Amino acid sequence: MDTTQLEKVRSGRGFFAALDQSGGSTPKALAEYGIGEGRYRGEAEMFDLVHAMRTRVLTSPAFDGTRILGAILFEQTMERPVRGVPTARYLWDEKEVVPFLKVDEGLADEQFGVQLMKPLDTLDELLERATRQRMFGTKMRSVIKDADQRGVNAIVDQQFEYGARISAAGLVPILEPEVSIDSPHKDDAEMLLRDALQARIEALPTDALIMVKLTIPTRPDLYAGIGADRRVLRVLALSGGYHRDKACGLLAADSHMIASFSRALLEGLSDGQSEERFNAQLDASIAQIFQASVTKTPGD
């Protein structure tokens, strides 16, 4: 593990860029960027266009390690170059941004108020490729839709079981048990999740390293105890469908989370913008998310 990257993730001032839209979410991401489905035929052309969008973001002068600590990538993005350089190497060598890889393969059908991840049948092979590509860690998402103890426990158990395999491969897992912002019992679900996470973290070896990516909780600082554990490098906040202004306002009120935004980061960007306008909009978005993330001090 790269110790310079580790220290940046652990104590750096900034936030994470989530650029990991995959097959199911890519058409919507492209549409929000101004590229409708009529502009491409089939998955190959779709992924070419989304890689061009991500390349435009990554190569923008607004995007660098002075405000962005890490970037979460989709598998195809990891395998493609940016300006002739493998994406993960470009991120670190050119931008000083730590690279992470999304490893989940989508969600299973809902049961007990949650959607577990589909089985990660090719995880070991994917982790080998991630290591070769110099990824620092991984991310995997599942979703909690209601406050059901059985479902929440199943979500946390699955996240930690896969997380142990990822750690054994030498990568740092980001566990993402998202609580839906539309949950009818969001606060109750978050309380159950906090308790389940704390119990599993306390059972980890003292030298374990994980991260968690969570919905901004209804009660600010609900996850403060988790963030204070030395085995937890950072507690990241997902935007969860909130627009950027709303997400940043909620995040600024929580002193133990930093952003890991996707849609909220890209909001306002368009394929048709000039480079000057595109870079100005991205710079303003990054500045806003950065400020919401650093209104607190890492480790406090």
C-alpha positions as CSV (number, residue, x, y, z in Angstrom):
1,M,0.0,0.0,0.0
2,D,1.3,3.4,-1.0
3,T,1.9,5.3,2.3
4,T,1.6,8.7,0.7
5,Q,-1.8,7.8,-0.7
6,L,-2.8,6.4,2.7
7,E,-1.9,9.6,4.5
8,K,-3.8,11.7,1.9
9,V,-6.9,9.6,2.3
10,R,-6.7,9.6,6.1
11,S,-6.0,13.2,6.8
12,G,-6.2,15.3,3.6
13,R,-8.5,18.3,3.2
14,G,-11.0,17.7,0.4
15,F,-13.5,15.2,-0.9
16,F,-14.0,12.3,-3.2
17,A,-15.3,12.4,-6.8
18,A,-17.6,9.5,-7.6
19,L,-17.2,8.9,-11.4
20,D,-18.4,5.3,-11.3
21,Q,-21.7,5.3,-13.2
22,S,-22.0,1.8,-14.7
23,G,-24.3,0.2,-17.3
24,G,-27.6,0.8,-15.7
25,S,-27.0,4.4,-14.6
26,T,-24.9,5.5,-17.6
27,P,-27.8,6.6,-19.9
28,K,-29.2,8.9,-17.2
29,A,-25.7,10.3,-16.6
30,L,-25.3,11.0,-20.3
31,A,-28.7,12.5,-20.6
32,E,-28.0,14.9,-17.7
33,Y,-24.8,15.8,-19.6
34,G,-26.8,16.6,-22.7
35,I,-26.3,13.4,-24.6
36,G,-29.6,11.7,-25.4
37,E,-30.0,8.0,-26.3
38,G,-30.4,9.1,-30.0
39,R,-26.7,10.1,-30.0
40,Y,-25.4,6.5,-29.7
41,R,-26.1,2.9,-30.7
42,G,-25.4,0.1,-28.3
43,E,-23.3,-0.2,-25.2
44,A,-19.9,0.3,-27.0
45,E,-20.8,3.7,-28.2
46,M,-22.5,4.6,-24.9
47,F,-19.3,3.7,-22.9
48,D,-17.1,5.6,-25.4
49,L,-19.2,8.7,-24.8
50,V,-19.2,8.4,-21.0
51,H,-15.5,7.9,-21.0
52,A,-15.1,11.0,-23.1
53,M,-17.2,12.8,-20.5
54,R,-15.1,11.5,-17.6
55,T,-11.9,12.3,-19.5
56,R,-13.1,15.9,-19.9
57,V,-13.7,16.1,-16.1
58,L,-10.4,14.4,-15.1
59,T,-8.3,16.5,-17.4
60,S,-9.9,19.8,-16.5
61,P,-7.6,22.2,-14.7
62,A,-10.3,22.5,-12.0
63,F,-9.9,18.8,-11.1
64,D,-6.8,18.1,-9.0
65,G,-5.5,16.9,-5.7
66,T,-5.6,20.3,-4.0
67,R,-9.3,19.8,-3.4
68,I,-10.1,16.3,-4.4
69,L,-8.6,13.4,-2.4
70,G,-9.8,10.4,-4.3
71,A,-11.8,9.4,-7.4
72,I,-14.0,6.3,-7.7
73,L,-14.0,4.8,-11.1
74,F,-16.1,2.3,-13.1
75,E,-14.3,-0.9,-14.3
76,Q,-14.2,0.2,-17.9
77,T,-12.8,3.6,-16.9
78,M,-10.0,1.8,-15.0
79,E,-9.2,-0.2,-18.2
80,R,-9.1,2.8,-20.5
81,P,-6.4,5.5,-20.9
82,V,-6.6,9.2,-20.2
83,R,-4.3,11.1,-22.5
84,G,-2.5,7.9,-23.4
85,V,-1.9,6.9,-19.7
86,P,-3.8,4.3,-17.7
87,T,-6.5,6.2,-15.8
88,A,-5.4,5.3,-12.3
89,R,-1.8,6.2,-13.0
90,Y,-2.9,9.5,-14.6
91,L,-5.0,10.4,-11.6
92,W,-2.1,9.9,-9.1
93,D,0.9,10.9,-11.2
94,E,-0.7,13.9,-12.9
95,K,-3.4,15.0,-10.5
96,E,-2.3,13.6,-7.1
97,V,-5.8,12.1,-6.7
98,V,-6.1,8.6,-5.2
99,P,-7.9,6.0,-7.4
100,F,-10.6,3.7,-6.2
101,L,-12.7,1.1,-8.2
102,K,-16.4,0.3,-8.0
103,V,-16.6,-3.5,-7.7
104,D,-20.3,-4.3,-7.2
105,E,-22.4,-5.7,-10.0
106,G,-25.8,-4.1,-9.2
107,L,-28.5,-4.8,-6.7
108,A,-30.6,-7.9,-6.0
109,D,-34.4,-7.8,-5.6
110,E,-35.7,-6.2,-2.4
111,Q,-36.2,-8.3,0.7
112,F,-36.7,-7.3,4.3
113,G,-36.7,-3.6,3.2
114,V,-33.2,-3.8,1.6
115,Q,-31.5,-4.6,-1.6
116,L,-28.3,-6.6,-1.2
117,M,-25.6,-6.6,-3.8
118,K,-25.8,-9.3,-6.4
119,P,-23.1,-12.0,-5.8
120,L,-19.7,-10.8,-6.8
121,D,-18.7,-13.9,-8.7
122,T,-15.6,-12.4,-10.4
123,L,-14.4,-10.4,-7.4
124,D,-11.0,-12.1,-7.0
125,E,-10.1,-11.6,-10.7
126,L,-11.3,-8.0,-10.6
127,L,-9.1,-7.3,-7.5
128,E,-6.1,-8.8,-9.3
129,R,-6.7,-6.4,-12.2
130,A,-7.3,-3.5,-9.8
131,T,-3.9,-4.2,-8.1
132,R,-2.1,-4.3,-11.5
133,Q,-3.8,-1.0,-12.4
134,R,-2.5,0.6,-9.1
135,M,-5.9,1.2,-7.5
136,F,-5.8,2.0,-3.8
137,G,-9.2,0.7,-2.9
138,T,-12.6,-0.3,-3.9
139,K,-16.3,0.7,-3.4
140,M,-19.5,-1.4,-3.3
141,R,-23.1,-0.2,-2.9
142,S,-26.2,-1.8,-1.4
143,V,-29.4,0.0,-0.4
144,I,-31.6,0.2,2.7
145,K,-35.2,1.2,2.0
146,D,-36.8,0.7,5.4
147,A,-36.0,0.2,9.1
148,D,-36.0,-3.6,9.2
149,Q,-33.4,-5.1,11.6
150,R,-33.1,-8.3,9.6
151,G,-32.5,-6.4,6.4
152,V,-30.0,-4.0,7.9
153,N,-28.0,-6.8,9.5
154,A,-28.0,-8.7,6.2
155,I,-26.7,-5.6,4.4
156,V,-23.9,-5.0,6.9
157,D,-22.9,-8.6,7.1
158,Q,-22.6,-8.8,3.3
159,Q,-20.6,-5.6,3.1
160,F,-18.1,-6.7,5.7
161,E,-17.7,-10.2,4.3
162,Y,-16.7,-8.9,0.9
163,G,-14.7,-6.1,2.6
164,A,-12.6,-8.8,4.3
165,R,-11.8,-10.3,0.9
166,I,-10.9,-7.0,-0.5
167,S,-8.6,-6.2,2.5
168,A,-6.9,-9.6,2.1
169,A,-6.1,-8.6,-1.5
170,G,-4.2,-5.5,-0.2
171,L,-6.9,-2.9,-1.1
172,V,-8.9,-0.6,1.1
173,P,-12.7,-1.3,0.9
174,I,-15.3,1.5,0.9
175,L,-18.4,0.0,2.3
176,E,-21.6,1.7,1.0
177,P,-24.8,0.7,2.7
178,E,-26.9,3.6,1.4
179,V,-30.1,4.5,3.2
180,S,-32.6,5.8,0.7
181,I,-33.5,9.5,1.2
182,D,-37.1,8.4,0.4
183,S,-37.3,5.8,3.1
184,P,-40.5,6.3,5.2
185,H,-38.4,5.6,8.3
186,K,-35.0,7.1,7.3
187,D,-34.0,8.1,10.8
188,D,-34.8,4.7,12.3
189,A,-33.0,2.9,9.5
190,E,-29.9,5.1,10.1
191,M,-30.0,4.3,13.9
192,L,-30.1,0.5,13.1
193,L,-27.3,0.9,10.5
194,R,-25.1,2.9,12.9
195,D,-25.4,0.2,15.6
196,A,-24.8,-2.6,13.2
197,L,-21.7,-0.9,11.7
198,Q,-20.3,-0.1,15.1
199,A,-20.6,-3.8,16.2
200,R,-18.9,-5.0,13.1
201,I,-16.1,-2.4,13.3
202,E,-15.4,-3.3,16.9
203,A,-14.9,-6.9,15.9
204,L,-12.3,-6.0,13.2
205,P,-8.5,-6.6,13.9
206,T,-6.8,-3.6,15.4
207,D,-4.8,-3.0,12.2
208,A,-7.7,-3.2,9.8
209,L,-8.5,-0.3,7.5
210,I,-11.9,0.4,5.9
211,M,-13.9,3.4,4.8
212,V,-17.7,3.8,4.8
213,K,-19.8,5.8,2.4
214,L,-23.2,6.7,3.9
215,T,-26.3,8.8,3.2
216,I,-26.1,12.1,5.1
217,P,-28.0,11.3,8.2
218,T,-31.2,13.0,9.5
219,R,-29.4,13.6,12.8
220,P,-26.1,15.4,12.2
221,D,-23.0,13.6,13.5
222,L,-24.9,10.3,14.0
223,Y,-21.8,8.5,12.7
224,A,-19.3,10.4,14.8
225,G,-18.3,7.3,16.8
226,I,-17.6,5.4,13.6
227,G,-15.5,8.2,12.3
228,A,-13.4,8.3,15.5
229,D,-12.4,4.7,15.2
230,R,-8.8,4.4,13.9
231,R,-9.8,1.5,11.7
232,V,-12.1,3.8,9.7
233,L,-10.0,6.0,7.4
234,R,-12.9,8.3,6.5
235,V,-16.6,8.5,6.6
236,L,-17.8,9.7,3.2
237,A,-21.2,11.2,2.3
238,L,-23.2,10.3,-0.8
239,S,-25.5,12.9,-2.3
240,G,-28.3,10.3,-2.6
241,G,-30.3,12.2,-5.2
242,Y,-30.2,15.6,-3.5
243,H,-29.3,18.5,-5.7
244,R,-25.8,20.0,-5.0
245,D,-27.1,22.9,-2.9
246,K,-29.2,20.7,-0.7
247,A,-26.5,18.0,-0.3
248,C,-23.8,20.6,0.5
249,G,-26.0,22.3,3.1
250,L,-26.7,19.0,4.9
251,L,-23.1,18.0,4.7
252,A,-21.8,21.2,6.2
253,A,-23.9,20.6,9.3
254,D,-22.1,17.2,9.9
255,S,-18.7,17.5,11.4
256,H,-17.5,13.9,10.7
257,M,-18.3,13.4,7.0
258,I,-16.7,14.5,3.7
259,A,-18.4,14.4,0.3
260,S,-18.2,11.6,-2.2
261,F,-20.7,13.0,-4.7
262,S,-21.5,11.8,-8.2
263,R,-24.6,13.5,-9.7
264,A,-24.2,16.5,-7.5
265,L,-20.6,17.0,-8.7
266,L,-21.5,16.8,-12.4
267,E,-24.7,18.9,-12.0
268,G,-24.6,21.8,-14.5
269,L,-22.0,20.3,-16.8
270,S,-23.0,19.9,-20.5
271,D,-21.5,18.4,-23.6
272,G,-22.3,21.6,-25.5
273,Q,-20.4,23.9,-23.2
274,S,-17.2,25.6,-24.3
275,E,-14.1,24.5,-22.5
276,E,-14.1,27.9,-20.7
277,R,-17.7,27.5,-19.4
278,F,-17.2,23.8,-18.6
279,N,-14.1,24.4,-16.6
280,A,-15.7,27.4,-14.8
281,Q,-18.8,25.4,-13.9
282,L,-16.7,22.4,-12.7
283,D,-14.5,24.7,-10.6
284,A,-17.5,26.3,-9.0
285,S,-19.0,22.9,-8.2
286,I,-15.7,21.6,-6.7
287,A,-15.3,24.7,-4.7
288,Q,-18.8,24.4,-3.2
289,I,-18.4,20.7,-2.3
290,F,-14.9,21.3,-1.0
291,Q,-16.1,24.0,1.4
292,A,-19.0,21.8,2.6
293,S,-16.4,19.0,3.3
294,V,-13.8,21.1,5.1
295,T,-16.0,22.9,7.6
296,K,-14.7,20.3,9.9
297,T,-11.2,19.0,10.8
298,P,-10.2,15.4,10.1
299,G,-9.7,13.4,13.2
300,D,-11.8,15.7,15.5
